[in-house]
Every structure is written in structure tokens, then in C-alpha cells.
Amino acid sequence: MQIIPVLILLLLIGTTLWWSEKMAGTGKLSLVLARKLVHLVAVSSLAFSPLFFDEPLYLQMIVLGFTALLFWAVATRRLAIDEQRHRKSWGIALFPLSFLFLYSAFYQFFPWLVLYPMLVLALADPAAALAGELLARRYWQLTGDRKSWIGSATFFLVAAVVLLLLPGWLKHLHPALAWPYVSLHHWPTVIAIIAVAAVAALAEALGSGGSDNVTVPLMVAWGLAAVGDSALQAELGPALLLSLLFAVLAWWRGWLDAGGAALAALIGILIWTAGGWTLALPLLIFFVSGSLLGRLPRSNTTDAKHGRARDWMQVLANGGIAALFMWLHTFLPQGTWVLAAWMSLAISMADTWSSETGQWAGGKVVNIMGFKPMQAGLSGGVSWQGTLGGLAGALVIGLQGYAVAGFDWLATGIVTLAGFAGMLADSLLGSVCKAGYARADGLLTENREEAMDSNPVKGWGWMTNDWVNLLSNVIICLLALLLVSLTS
């Protein structure tokens, strides 16, 4: 470890934090400028810190200690920026975790997958915030935080400059700063890098509560890995263009709200680039069929979101797990990840088709726990119509794998069974854990707006339908992967 540079970096971070806190606390420095100044210095210092450590364990221990200190400072409201914002700024404590993950996973063999994602976060995020604060006149929200077009455009431009120009400048300073795949004389590579900058800007626009300090570095690292693979590089541009077009169409048709459309575009880019059109097709069919079935009339529903455009949380719950598997597949190409993504989509398809067809068809509803008759429209209720609809949805995804992805009958059966099992797990989890509230007429509802008070009479208050979908998807996918690994 080179102790002098390390001490200089720590002193620089500490001095910047102390000075900005003092200036912000006394009103001599604007809140946005204070936050972004700390962000710029801290993230940049962390990005370059591996150059001064010969032993990875030392750096990992320092970053873990730094992270714990920041979480403590935010949790106890020791930061002046928290007092002025009247909410805790968790983002300042999240970026070290992003760095720690990237450093531990990639630095030994692919140092550029650590340095440049962190530099995009360090430089583009403050530039976007300042541009939005100084120049924007109109704002919008996708997942919570206020954003602006001028801010997102600035983020995209700065990210593109960082990825296109900085590697050529920095490679002369240290071998670890070189990125072998950037070439300003190879237009397909330039276009792919610009696409990565657009993906990073989309991830930042979707961020709220500091979550972009995690999503931006991870998506940039994924994008750089894709650029380094000629097959994935060729898919990146078309995936970006067509995913954005579909997102705009889905928003225009009222299938998705703005946040849902933006996240659907990001998920589509991930899945198409890493899995090709053969995996993008079932994703497209799921979203389109789910949106159409959601328009079917229902006599009884307790879902507050029924009939509305799907929001970002619904999109995340149904497509996010498949996208995560394909993110992993980019770095660790294995057929297992692809199979897991198909299973995840089959689960989402089966659950959506089961719920929509069951409540449209009506009929006798029983609780999956004990099979006693129960009020229609509540989680945990099953009917033979809905069960057949769910099985059909899972089978549609499985047969697509056979028809377009070259699955054999065993893989087709695994995907179909996983989808059906996920539908059952969703009902079980919903019956036991999903929040239910008492209505004035004595019936139960899962729509808090219809309840007499906000205290659930069953389940947990935070366990919404989206969380049930997400958790059941994760549980069945992990169990299926475990069974596949044990039997292979």
C-alpha cells in the first residue's frame, strides 16, 4: 500500500465533507452544490484508490469501514444536507457498496470495469444535478425524485465524453487505466459506447433515494462488458432503439405509465442485448398479453392498480429478475442463467394470466391454504379457470423456448413447470403474507383506499401485490436453479 497517496485521498474526502457541511449548515453554499461537491470528490477518489493498494483486502476493509461510518452519519442525521432536505440521504452511503462489489468482482482482471463506471457516476451525476437546478424549467418524476430533460441530457453527454475520451487520456498515467476496447476510429464501437451512455442516463433518470448510486455503476459496467464482446456489441444499438420505441408505444397506449415505460426500456435493453431477440420475444409477448388481459372486465377486484397503467414497481416485479439473470450472463456466460431468465418470465406470465383470467371468468374461489371458499379477488384465492389460465401462460413461454430458442422437451418442461410452480407460490405467499384490510361492510380488501383504517387485519402492511410477485419469482427461480444444479 502506498501510504502517502492514500492519506492524501482520505484527507481530501474528509476536508471536502467538513467544508461542504459547514458551508451548507450556515447557508453559504447551496444544498445541491454541497451535496454534489462531496459526491464528486468522494466517488472520484474511490475510483482511483485501487492504484495505491497492492493488497485488495486492505482497500476492502477501508471501504467497509467508510461505508459503515456513512450509514451511521445518515441514520443519525449527522449531515447538514439531511437536515435541510428533511429526509435521509442514503445515496451518499450507497456508492461505496457499488465500488466494493465492482472492485471485488472485476478489478484483478478487468480494472476498467471498476474505474470508468465510477467515473461516470462521479462526473455525470453532479453535472446533471447542477444543469437541472440552474437551467431546467419543467420537471417530472419517474420513481420519486424530481428529474428534468436538461439534467438527463447533461448526464448522457458527460457520460459519453467520459467513456469515449478519458480512456485515451488516462492510459498514459497507469496501465490499469487503459480500456482496450475503446476506439474512436471504429464506428460500431463508438455507437455502442454512446448507447452505454444512454443506458446510464436512463438508469439515472429512474433512480430515487440515492438508488442511482448503485444502478448507474452496475449498468455502465454491464455496458462496457457488452462493448468488449463483439456479438453483444452488435446487439446493443438495436436493443436500445427498439426497447425505447416499445416503451414509448406502451406509454402512449396507456399500458405503462412514464416510470413503468422507462424501466421496461431498461429491462428490454438488458434482456435483448444479453439474450438476443429469442429472449426479447417472450418478454414482449408477456407485456402485451398482460396489458390486454388487464383490460378485461372484472366483477370483483381488490387490486388498487387494476385498470391503470402499470407503474415501475409492477414492471420491476415481473421483468426485473429475468433482467438480473441476463446481467449475470453477460459477465459469466452460462446456459443456466438463460434458462433462469426463461423460468422467471414463465412465472410472471403464469401469474398474470391466472389472475386476469380467473377474475374475468368468475366462478367458485377457494383459499389455496385449506381450499375453503373465500371472497373473490383476494390474494391466495384460486379457481379452476384461473389455474388453467396460469398453466396456459407458462406453457406459452415454454413452447416459445422450444420454437425459437432451441430448447429440447426437457428444458421446455422445466420452464413450464417453473412457471406453474411460481403461480402457486404467488398464491401461497399472498394468502399468508399479503396485507388485508377491513372494509366498512365487514369484507376484506387489499386496497388500502377502501379500508376503514390503515392497520392490516392480516399479513404485513408492506407486502403489496408487487412484492408478492417479486418474492415468489425469486424463490421459485432459486429453487429451480438449485434442483437443476443438483441433477446435472
C-alpha positions in Angstrom: 0.0 0.0 0.0 1.3 3.5 -0.9 0.5 5.2 2.3 1.1 8.8 1.2 -1.4 8.9 -1.7 -3.9 7.0 0.4 -3.6 9.6 3.2 -4.0 12.4 0.7 -7.2 10.8 -0.7 -8.7 10.4 2.8 -7.7 13.9 3.7 -9.2 15.3 0.5 -12.5 13.4 1.1 -12.6 14.4 4.8 -11.8 18.1 4.1 -14.4 18.3 1.4 -17.1 16.8 3.6 -16.2 19.0 6.5 -16.1 22.2 4.4 -19.3 21.5 2.5 -21.2 20.6 5.7 -20.0 23.8 7.3 -21.0 25.9 4.3 -24.3 24.2 3.8 -25.1 24.4 7.5 -24.6 28.2 7.6 -26.4 28.8 4.3 -23.2 30.0 2.5 -23.3 27.1 0.0 -26.4 25.8 -1.8 -27.7 22.4 -0.8 -27.3 20.9 -4.3 -23.8 22.3 -4.7 -22.7 21.0 -1.3 -24.0 17.5 -2.0 -22.6 17.2 -5.4 -19.2 18.6 -4.4 -18.9 15.8 -1.8 -20.2 13.3 -4.4 -17.6 14.4 -7.0 -14.6 14.3 -4.7 -15.6 11.1 -2.8 -16.6 9.0 -5.8 -13.6 10.1 -7.9 -11.2 9.4 -5.1 -12.7 6.0 -4.6 -12.4 5.3 -8.3 -8.7 5.9 -8.4 -7.9 4.3 -4.9 -7.1 0.8 -6.3 -4.0 2.2 -7.9 -2.4 2.7 -4.5 -3.2 -0.7 -2.9 -1.2 -3.8 -3.6 -3.3 -5.9 -1.2 -7.1 -5.9 -2.1 -8.1 -6.8 1.5 -6.7 -3.6 2.9 -8.8 -1.5 0.5 -11.9 -3.6 1.0 -11.6 -3.2 4.8 -11.2 0.6 4.5 -14.2 0.9 2.2 -16.3 -1.2 4.5 -15.4 1.0 7.4 -16.0 4.1 5.4 -19.4 2.7 4.4 -20.4 1.9 8.0 -19.4 5.4 9.0 -21.5 7.0 6.3 -24.6 4.8 7.1 -24.2 5.8 10.8 -23.9 9.5 9.8 -27.1 9.3 7.6 -29.0 7.2 10.1 -28.3 9.6 13.0 -28.8 12.7 10.8 -25.2 14.0 11.4 -25.2 15.6 7.9 -26.4 19.1 7.4 -27.8 18.1 4.0 -30.2 15.7 5.7 -31.5 18.5 8.0 -32.2 20.8 5.0 -33.8 18.1 2.9 -35.9 16.7 5.8 -35.1 13.2 4.7 -32.1 10.8 5.0 -29.7 10.9 2.1 -28.9 7.2 1.8 -27.3 7.7 -1.6 -24.1 9.1 -0.1 -23.7 5.8 1.8 -24.6 3.5 -1.2 -21.9 4.4 -3.7 -19.1 2.7 -1.7 -21.1 -0.5 -1.8 -21.2 -0.3 -5.6 -17.5 0.3 -5.7 -16.8 -2.6 -3.3 -18.8 -5.0 -5.5 -17.2 -4.0 -8.7 -13.7 -4.0 -7.2 -14.1 -7.4 -5.6 -15.6 -8.9 -8.8 -13.6 -7.4 -11.6 -10.6 -5.4 -10.7 -8.0 -8.2 -10.8 -8.6 -9.0 -14.4 -10.8 -6.1 -15.8 -9.9 -2.9 -13.9 -11.7 -0.7 -16.4 -15.0 -2.3 -15.3 -14.3 -0.5 -11.9 -12.7 2.8 -12.8 -14.9 4.0 -15.6 -18.3 3.1 -14.2 -17.3 5.0 -11.0 -16.0 8.0 -13.0 -19.3 8.2 -14.9 -21.1 8.3 -11.6 -18.6 10.8 -10.2 -18.7 13.3 -13.1 -22.1 12.9 -14.9 -24.3 12.9 -11.8 -23.1 16.2 -10.4 -23.2 17.8 -13.8 -26.8 16.6 -14.4 -27.9 17.9 -11.0 -26.4 21.3 -11.5 -27.7 21.7 -15.0 -31.2 20.7 -13.9 -31.1 23.1 -10.9 -29.8 26.1 -12.9 -31.4 25.6 -16.4 -34.5 23.4 -16.1 -37.9 25.0 -16.1 -40.0 21.9 -16.2 -39.6 18.7 -14.1 -41.0 15.2 -14.0 -40.9 12.1 -11.8 -40.4 8.5 -12.8 -39.9 6.8 -9.4 -39.9 9.5 -6.8 -37.1 12.0 -7.2 -37.6 15.2 -9.4 -35.8 15.0 -12.7 -35.5 17.2 -15.8 -34.8 16.7 -19.5 -31.9 19.1 -19.4 -30.4 17.2 -16.5 -30.8 13.8 -18.2 -29.3 15.2 -21.4 -26.4 16.6 -19.5 -25.8 13.2 -17.8 -25.8 11.5 -21.2 -23.4 13.9 -22.7 -20.9 13.8 -19.8 -21.1 10.0 -19.6 -20.4 9.8 -23.4 -17.4 12.1 -23.0 -16.1 10.1 -20.0 -16.3 6.8 -21.9 -15.1 8.0 -25.3 -12.3 10.4 -24.3 -11.0 9.6 -20.8 -9.5 6.2 -21.6 -7.3 7.7 -24.2 -6.0 10.3 -21.8 -5.7 8.2 -18.7 -4.0 5.2 -20.2 -0.7 7.1 -20.3 -0.8 7.5 -16.5 -1.1 3.9 -15.4 -1.6 0.6 -17.2 -4.7 -0.2 -15.1 -6.4 2.9 -16.5 -6.4 1.6 -20.1 -9.6 0.3 -21.7 -8.6 -1.9 -24.6 -12.0 -1.8 -26.4 -12.4 1.9 -27.0 -11.5 3.2 -30.4 -12.6 6.5 -31.9 -11.8 5.1 -35.4 -14.2 2.2 -35.2 -17.7 3.5 -35.7 -19.6 0.4 -34.4 -17.7 0.7 -31.1 -18.3 4.4 -30.9 -22.1 3.9 -31.5 -22.1 1.1 -28.8 -20.3 3.3 -26.3 -22.8 6.1 -27.0 -25.6 3.5 -26.4 -24.0 2.7 -23.0 -24.1 6.4 -22.1 -27.8 6.4 -23.0 -28.4 3.4 -20.8 -26.5 5.1 -17.9 -28.7 8.2 -18.3 -31.8 6.1 -18.3 -30.7 4.3 -15.1 -30.0 7.7 -13.5 -33.4 9.1 -14.5 -35.1 6.1 -12.9 -33.1 6.5 -9.7 -34.6 7.9 -6.5 -33.5 8.0 -2.9 -29.9 7.6 -4.0 -30.5 4.2 -5.7 -28.8 5.6 -8.9 -25.5 5.4 -6.9 -25.9 1.7 -7.3 -27.7 1.2 -10.6 -25.6 3.6 -12.7 -22.2 2.0 -11.9 -23.7 -1.5 -12.4 -25.3 -0.7 -15.7 -22.2 1.1 -17.0 -20.1 -1.9 -16.0 -22.6 -4.2 -17.8 -22.5 -1.9 -20.9 -18.7 -1.9 -21.0 -18.6 -5.7 -20.8 -21.1 -5.8 -23.7 -18.9 -3.5 -25.8 -16.0 -5.8 -25.2 -17.9 -8.7 -26.7 -18.4 -8.3 -30.5 -21.6 -10.3 -30.5 -23.2 -8.3 -27.7 -21.8 -5.0 -29.1 -23.7 -5.6 -32.3 -27.0 -6.2 -30.3 -26.6 -3.1 -28.1 -27.7 -0.4 -30.5 -30.8 -2.2 -31.9 -31.8 -3.3 -28.4 -31.6 0.3 -27.2 -33.6 1.7 -30.2 -36.3 -0.9 -30.3 -36.8 -1.1 -26.5 -37.2 2.7 -26.4 -39.7 2.6 -29.2 -41.7 -0.1 -27.5 -41.6 1.8 -24.2 -43.0 4.9 -25.9 -45.7 2.9 -27.6 -46.7 1.2 -24.3 -46.8 4.6 -22.6 -48.8 6.2 -25.5 -51.3 3.2 -25.4 -51.7 3.6 -21.7 -50.3 0.2 -20.9 -47.4 1.7 -18.8 -47.0 5.0 -17.0 -43.8 7.0 -17.6 -41.8 5.3 -14.8 -43.0 1.8 -16.0 -42.2 2.6 -19.6 -38.7 3.8 -18.7 -37.9 0.8 -16.6 -39.4 -1.5 -19.3 -37.0 0.0 -21.8 -34.0 -0.6 -19.5 -35.1 -4.2 -18.9 -35.7 -4.7 -22.6 -32.2 -3.4 -23.4 -30.6 -5.8 -20.9 -32.6 -8.9 -22.0 -32.3 -8.2 -25.7 -28.6 -7.4 -25.7 -27.6 -10.4 -23.5 -30.2 -12.9 -24.6 -30.9 -11.8 -28.2 -34.3 -11.5 -29.9 -35.3 -15.0 -28.9 -35.4 -13.9 -25.2 -36.8 -10.5 -26.0 -39.8 -12.1 -27.8 -41.3 -13.8 -24.7 -40.7 -10.6 -22.7 -42.6 -8.6 -25.4 -45.5 -11.2 -25.5 -45.7 -11.1 -21.7 -46.1 -7.3 -21.5 -48.5 -7.1 -24.4 -50.7 -10.0 -23.3 -50.7 -8.9 -19.7 -51.7 -5.4 -20.7 -54.5 -6.7 -22.9 -55.8 -9.1 -20.3 -55.7 -6.4 -17.7 -58.4 -4.6 -19.7 -60.8 -7.4 -19.4 -63.9 -6.5 -17.2 -63.9 -8.0 -13.7 -66.8 -8.1 -11.3 -64.7 -8.1 -8.2 -61.2 -6.9 -7.6 -59.3 -5.7 -4.6 -56.3 -4.5 -6.6 -56.0 -0.7 -6.4 -53.9 -0.7 -9.6 -56.4 -2.7 -11.7 -57.3 -0.9 -15.0 -54.4 1.6 -14.5 -51.2 1.8 -16.5 -48.6 -0.4 -15.0 -46.0 1.5 -12.9 -42.3 0.9 -12.4 -42.8 -1.4 -9.4 -45.1 -3.7 -11.3 -42.6 -3.8 -14.2 -39.7 -4.5 -11.8 -41.6 -7.3 -10.1 -42.4 -9.0 -13.4 -39.3 -8.4 -15.5 -36.6 -7.4 -13.1 -35.5 -10.9 -12.1 -35.1 -12.0 -15.7 -33.0 -8.9 -16.4 -30.8 -9.6 -13.4 -30.1 -13.1 -14.7 -29.1 -11.7 -18.1 -26.9 -9.1 -16.3 -25.1 -12.0 -14.7 -25.0 -13.9 -18.1 -23.1 -11.0 -19.6 -20.2 -11.5 -17.2 -20.5 -15.3 -16.6 -21.9 -16.7 -19.9 -23.7 -19.9 -18.9 -26.8 -21.6 -20.2 -28.1 -21.8 -16.6 -28.6 -18.0 -16.5 -30.5 -18.0 -19.7 -32.8 -20.9 -18.5 -33.4 -19.0 -15.3 -34.5 -15.9 -17.3 -36.9 -18.0 -19.2 -38.3 -19.5 -16.0 -38.7 -16.0 -14.5 -40.7 -14.8 -17.5 -42.8 -18.0 -17.4 -43.6 -17.3 -13.7 -44.6 -13.7 -14.5 -46.7 -14.9 -17.4 -48.4 -17.7 -15.5 -49.2 -15.4 -12.5 -50.6 -12.6 -14.7 -52.7 -14.9 -16.9 -54.0 -16.8 -13.8 -55.1 -13.6 -12.0 -56.6 -11.9 -15.0 -58.5 -14.9 -16.5 -59.6 -16.1 -13.1 -61.2 -12.8 -12.0 -62.7 -12.3 -15.5 -64.3 -15.7 -15.6 -65.6 -15.6 -12.1 -66.7 -18.9 -10.6 -66.0 -20.5 -7.2 -62.9 -19.3 -5.4 -61.2 -21.2 -2.7 -58.2 -20.4 -0.5 -55.1 -22.2 -1.6 -54.4 -22.8 2.1 -57.0 -25.4 3.0 -59.2 -25.0 -0.1 -62.1 -23.4 1.8 -64.4 -21.0 0.0 -63.3 -17.4 0.2 -64.0 -13.9 -1.0 -63.2 -13.5 -4.7 -60.5 -11.1 -5.7 -58.2 -11.6 -2.6 -54.7 -12.9 -2.8 -54.5 -16.7 -2.1 -57.8 -17.3 -3.8 -57.7 -19.9 -6.7 -60.2 -21.2 -9.2 -60.1 -23.8 -11.8 -60.4 -21.2 -14.5 -57.5 -19.1 -13.2 -55.4 -22.2 -12.6 -55.8 -23.3 -16.2 -55.1 -19.8 -17.4 -51.9 -19.7 -15.4 -50.8 -23.1 -16.8 -51.6 -21.9 -20.3 -49.4 -18.8 -19.7 -46.5 -20.9 -18.5 -46.9 -23.3 -21.4 -46.9 -20.4 -24.0 -43.4 -19.3 -22.7 -42.1 -22.9 -22.6 -43.2 -23.6 -26.1 -41.7 -20.3 -27.3 -38.4 -21.6 -25.9 -38.8 -24.8 -27.9 -39.8 -23.0 -31.1 -37.3 -20.1 -31.2 -34.5 -20.8 -28.7 -33.7 -24.4 -29.5 -35.0 -25.9 -26.2 -35.4 -29.6 -26.0 -38.5 -31.1 -24.4 -36.8 -31.3 -21.0 -35.9 -27.6 -20.9 -39.4 -26.8 -22.2 -40.9 -28.8 -19.4 -38.7 -27.2 -16.8 -39.7 -23.7 -17.9 -43.4 -24.6 -17.9 -43.3 -26.3 -14.5 -41.3 -23.5 -13.0 -43.9 -21.0 -14.3 -46.8 -23.1 -12.9 -44.9 -23.5 -9.6 -44.3 -19.8 -9.4 -48.0 -19.1 -9.9 -48.8 -21.4 -6.9 -46.1 -19.9 -4.8 -47.5 -16.5 -5.5 -50.9 -17.6 -4.2 -49.4 -19.2 -1.1 -47.3 -16.1 -0.3 -50.3 -13.9 -1.0 -52.6 -15.9 1.3 -50.2 -15.9 4.2 -48.3 -12.6 4.0 -50.1 -10.0 1.8 -51.8 -7.2 3.7 -55.6 -7.3 4.0 -57.7 -4.5 5.5 -61.2 -4.4 6.9 -63.9 -2.6 5.0 -66.9 -0.9 6.5 -69.2 -3.6 5.2 -67.3 -6.3 7.0 -65.5 -7.7 4.0 -61.7 -7.7 3.4 -59.9 -5.6 0.9 -56.3 -5.4 -0.2 -56.8 -1.8 -1.4 -55.9 0.5 1.4 -58.0 3.2 -0.1 -61.2 1.1 0.7 -60.2 0.2 4.2 -61.6 1.7 7.4 -58.1 2.3 8.8 -54.5 1.7 7.7 -53.8 -1.2 10.1 -53.9 -4.6 8.3 -56.0 -7.3 9.8 -53.9 -10.0 8.0 -50.4 -10.1 6.6 -47.8 -7.3 6.7 -48.5 -3.8 5.7 -45.6 -3.5 3.3 -46.4 -6.7 1.5 -48.2 -5.5 -1.6 -49.1 -7.5 -4.7 -45.9 -6.3 -6.4 -43.7 -7.6 -3.5 -45.6 -10.9 -3.6 -44.9 -11.2 -7.4 -41.2 -10.3 -6.9 -40.5 -12.7 -4.0 -42.4 -15.7 -5.4 -40.4 -15.2 -8.6 -37.1 -15.1 -6.8 -37.9 -18.1 -4.6 -39.0 -20.4 -7.4 -36.2 -19.4 -9.7 -33.6 -20.1 -7.0 -35.1 -23.4 -6.0 -35.3 -24.4 -9.7 -31.7 -23.5 -10.2 -30.7 -25.5 -7.2 -32.6 -28.6 -8.5 -31.0 -28.2 -11.9 -27.5 -27.9 -10.5 -28.0 -31.0 -8.3 -29.4 -33.1 -11.1 -27.0 -32.1 -13.8 
